[in-house]
Amino acid sequence: PIKALLIVGGSPYISYPQPSLWEKVYKQLEFMTVTDRFMVEECKWADVVLPAATHFEIESFLFDNGGISFRKKVIEPVGDAKNDVLIIAKIAQRLGYGHLFPKNEKEILQRAFTDKQDLLQELINSPDGISLENGKRLYRKYAQGLLRKDGLQGFPTPTGKLEIKSSLLAKHGYEALPVYEDPYRKGGNSWGNSTDYPLALTTGARAMSRFNSQYLNFSELTKFHVCPELEINPKDAFPRGIQSGQKVIVRTEAGQLKFTAFVTSDICSGTVHLPHGGGGDYQKGLWKKANVNALISPENRDPISGYIACKAIPCQVEKV
């Protein structure tokens, strides 16, 4: 069994289905440490919390708009904060593998530009950044043998052709073409029925004032979305007696949560949307109780990638 866990810049409790399961896992570990810039939910169960430095406190580089920029350190790391990579390097050193990791930020950059040390030096001396040449645009690369490792004409597929029907998926026993699956019967499992759960829940739309779970701990930004809202079409809201601003219950086979309704024609009838990223005690206001992953089963997965289903989840919405 897994006895210890190191989490760096992430929160499975917030990001993955069934948060109660993650809480159970954390409580059974013998040791857990969290490395992050902010207090995240996992810090409640961690034995040690290691503060990571922000990009204002380290030297790094950034690819952006066809170029690359060198990011100079603005201030020294506050308190005991350190570069994420150097934190991992220190742990590796204690375990006897320190020789495999960079010793300082200069070495991090040197490793990143192993074959382009001249570019690194030019970058450091260019406060406005460097534009990267994209090279000459080539057409019909497949006809020149530029796509395949063997240098032959064609595409990098088993047949050498541009495949709409995937021979690779077929070889491994999967459908070679996309196939529609009934959302109530995905993966051979039952996820309710259209009578009890007539609506399709989708999650994950982006917002300017937050990104995943980031920034929900800042009241200056949560003021733009004070509470997590369920977006619902008027055709679905009015028959249920639901108006904008009212409290509603969203139910799935996995669980139920309370949200505030936002009636809008911007979403299709038959579909409702909930924001993700909430559910942390260190967040502001009602976001603390809004972990949409409590409504998603970890067993509802894509059969090929194994990724969880965050869309087309059968649900019901009721006025409180």
N, C-alpha and C positions, 0 to 999 in steps of 0.2 A: 504493500500500500504506500501511497504518497504520504510522507511524514512532514515535509516542509515545503513552503511555497514562497517564491520571490516575485512580486508584482511590480512592474516598472511602467509608470505612466498609463495605467488602465484601471478599469473597474468592471470585472465580470458581473458583479452584483447588479450594476446599473445597465450593462450592455447585453446581457444574455437572458434567456427565458428563465422563469421560475427562480426569482431571487431568494426565496426561502430555502431552496436547495443549496445555494451558494453559502448562505449563512450556516447551514448545517455542516457543510464541508469545512469551512473556516474554523468552526468550533472544535472539530475533530483533529485538526492538525497539531503536531507537536510544536511547530515553529512557523511563523509567517512574518515576513518583512515587506514593507511597502515603500517604494521610492516615487515621490511625486512632488509637484510644485505647490499643491494645495491639499488640504485635508479632504480625502475622499472616503466613501463609505467603508472601504476595507480597513481604514485606519482604526476603526472601532475594535477590530479583532486582531490587529497586528501586534506582535511582540516588540517590534522595532520599526520606527518610521524614519526613513532617511530623506532629508530635504534635497531636492534637485534644484539646480540653478536655472534661472530663466535665460533666454537667449540674449538678454541685456547684460548678463553676468559672465558670459563665456565668449570665446572667439570661434566663429563658425562661418559657413558660407551658405548662399541661397541661390537656387536656380529660379529665374523668373523672367517671363516675357522674352524668351530667346536669348537670355544672357545669364551671367553669373556674377554675384556680388559677394564681397568679403564683409562679414559682419564683425566689426570691432567691439570689444568689450566696452560697455558704457560705464559700469561701476563694478567694483569688486563684489564677489558673492556675499550675500547678506548672511550673517551668522555662520552656521556650519554647512551651508548649501554647497554642493559640488556638481560638476558636469556629470550627467547620467552615465556616460561612457566610463568616466574615471571612477565612479562609484562601483560599477561592475568590475572594473579592473582591480580595485582594492579587494573586493570579495574573492576574485579569482586568485589574487596573490596569496590570500590566506589559505586557499585550497590547494596551492602548489602549482597554479597555472598562470601566474602573473606574467611569465615570459611571452605568453600568447596575446597579450593586450598592450595597448599604448600606455605610456607612463605619464604623459601630459598632453595638453591641447595641441602643442606644436607637432607632436608625433601623430596625433589624430589626423591633422591636416595632411601631413606627409604621407600617411597611409592612404588617405582618400585620393591623393594625387600621385600615387606611386609611379606611374609612367608619364606623368606630366608635371614634373617639378618646376619647369620653366613657366608653365601656366600658373602655377600656384604663386610664384614670386611676382609675376605680372599682376595677378589678382590682388595681392597684398599691397602693391604700389598703385592700384587704380581705385581711388575713392568712389568713382562713379560706376564701377563695375566694368565688365567686359562683355561685348556682344560675341556670341558664338556663331561661327559660320556653320550653316546647315549643310553646306556642300552642294554640289550640282544635283539638281533634280533629275532623276532617271525615270524613264517610262518603260513599260513592258519588261520589267526586270525578270519576269518568269521566262521570257523568251531568250534571255541572255545567260540563264543559269545562275542568277544572282540570289535566288531565294532558297535553293536547296544546298545542304551541306556537301552533297556529292558532286555539285557543280553542273548537274544535268538540267535541261530545260524543264519547266513545270513549277508546281507549287509544293511546299513542304508538307504534303499529305501522303498517306500510304499509297494512293493511286497516282499521285503526281498531278492530279487535276484539281481545279477549284471545286471543292465539295460542298454541295448544299445538303446532301444526304451523307452524314458522317460515317465513313467505314470504320473509323477508330472506335466510336461508340458502339456500333453494331458488333465489332469484334469482341467487346467486353460484355455483351449481352444486354445493352441498353437500346432504347429506341433510337434509330438513326436520324429521325426527323422529330421536331418538337411535337408533342402530343398534349392536347388539352386534358387536364385532370379535374374531375369534379372536386371543388374545394371541400365538400363534405366527406369525401372518400380518398383524400390524398394519402399516398404511401401505403395504401392497403388498410389504413386505419379510419375509424369513424370520428368525425369532428362535429357531431350534432346533426340536425336536420333543418330544412328550410322553414319549417313551422316555428320551431323554437329560436332559430337564429337566421332570420331572413335577410340580414344585412351583411355586407362584406367590409371588414375592418382593414384599413391600410395604415401604416405608420412610417415615420422617418422623413417627412418633408422638412426641408431646411428653412431656417429663419435668419434674418440679418443680425439679430441681437444675441444669438446663441449658436453653438455648434456642438451637436451631440449633447453631452452633459456639461460642456464647458460654459462658463460665464453665468450659470444659474445660481452662483453664490455671490453675485454682485447685484445689489439692489438698483444700482445705476442702469443696469441693462435689463433686469427682470421687470422694470417698470413699463417696458414696451409690451410685455406679455406677462401681466401680473399673475395670471393663473393659467394652467394648461387647459386648452379648450378642445372640445369635441366638435369638429366641423361636420355639419349634417345638412343635406339638401332640404328645402322647404317641403317638397313632396313627401319626404320621410318624417320631417319634424312635426308638421301641423296635425296629421292624423294621430300622432302620439301626444298631442297637446303640449308640445315642446316649443319654447320661445328662447331667443338669445338671452343669455344671462342666467337661465334656470339651471339648477343642479339635475344631473341625469346619472343613471347607473348604466355602465357598459358591461355586458355579460358575454363570456365565451365559455367553452367547455373547460378551460383552464382556470377561470376565476372571474371576479368582478371588481370594478373600481368606480369611484365617483369622480365626475368631471363637470365642468361648466359648459353648457351648450353654446355653440355659435352657429346660427342658421345662415347659410350662404348658398347662393346658386353657383358658386365657383367649384363646387364638388358635385359629381354626378349623383343622381338619385340611385339608391340601392347601395351606395358606398359611403362610409364614414371614415374620418381620419383623426388619429390621435398623435400628438407630438411624443417623441422619445427623449430620453436623457434625464428624466425626473426620477425621484425616489430616494434622494440622499438627504440625510439629516443635516448636512452642512449647506444645503441649498436654501433658497429663500421662500417663505410663504407656503402656498399650496403645492408648490413643486415638490416638496418633501414627500408627499403622499402619492405622487403621480408616476409610479414606475410601470409603464405600459407593458413591460415584459412579464408582469404578473398575469397578463391576459393571454400569453403565448406559451404553448407547450413545447418543451425541448424535443419532443418526439416528432413534431411536425417539421420535417426537413426535406430539402431537395435530395432526391435519391442519388444524384451523381456527385455533386459537390459536398453534400452533407450540411450545407448551410441552412440555418433556421428560416422558417417561413415567416416573414414580417408583413406579408401582404395577403389579401384575399382570405382573411380569417373569418369564418362564420361568427356572427355576433348578433346581439339584440340590444336595443337602447330603450330605456324606460325613464319617464320623469319621476323624480324623487317625490 
